[in-house]
Amino acid sequence: MPTVLRILGFRFHFYSDEGSEPPHIHVESGDSECKCWLSPVALAKNRGMSAVAIRKVERLVYENQAFLLEKYNDFQSQ
């Protein structure tokens, strides 16, 4: 599960072999984690993140969308 970005206490990473799901990123902070679709940016799943943290994550994903999509495509083509 490669980490592609660390910012503001969040760790952005991928899991291998997730089937045929659309492009997405997993974001972890402490004991909580969420998953966001990358195109369009939207929350897919939340496990324990507060609403404030989710808004921060969504903003960070939106601001880094092109970079995260590039890393996702690189990771999936390996």
Secondary structure as GFF3:
##gff-version 3
##sequence-region A 1 78
A	DSSP	beta_strand	3	7	.	.	.	ID=ss1
A	DSSP	beta_strand	10	13	.	.	.	ID=ss2
A	DSSP	beta_strand	24	29	.	.	.	ID=ss3
A	DSSP	beta_strand	32	38	.	.	.	ID=ss4
A	DSSP	beta_strand	41	47	.	.	.	ID=ss5
A	DSSP	alpha_helix	51	63	.	.	.	ID=ss6
A	DSSP	alpha_helix	65	76	.	.	.	ID=ss7
###
